[in-house]
Amino acid sequence: MANPKRKTSKSKRDMRRNNWFKKMKASEVTSCRNCGATKISHSVCPDCGFYNGRKIVAGSADSQ
């Protein structure tokens, strides 16, 4: 079985991960089911604080 001759540096590892993340980021943006604002998938809405139909945190609209 083939083995690498040298350890992959942190810089090279992070560059590889960063390029993959850039490609995936555009498809992760969705709209919130509660308020309709754009948000990243699988995360709490920054505007209303809802996730999966439940209130998780106080959003920016609640604090004003």
ROMILO-502582 format. One record per residue (C-alpha): z, x, y. Coordinates in steps of 0.05 Angstrom, whole numbers, plus 5000, padded with zeros to 4 digits. Example, Ala and Ser with C-alpha at 12.3 -4.5 7.8 and 13.67 -1.06 7.14 Angstrom:
2
515652464910
514352734979
% end
This chain:
64
500050005000
498250275069
503850465116
503450635190
503951385206
507951265270
512650745296
509350255344
512250375413
515649825453
510149865504
504549755454
508449205418
509848835483
502548905506
500248585442
505248015448
503547905521
496147815508
497547305454
502246925500
497146895556
492146555509
497146035485
500245865552
494645405577
495244935518
502844885525
502744505591
503743755582
506243165623
513242895620
513842215586
519341995633
516942195703
509742435691
510843135721
507543735688
512144135643
511844655587
511844345518
518344335478
522544445540
526744025588
522943725647
524944105710
524043485753
527942945716
531943335664
529542925604
527543195536
524942755479
527142125515
534342355528
537742605591
539543335579
541043635647
541343405719
534243495747
532343675818
531342945835
538642785817
541643335860
538243105925
% end
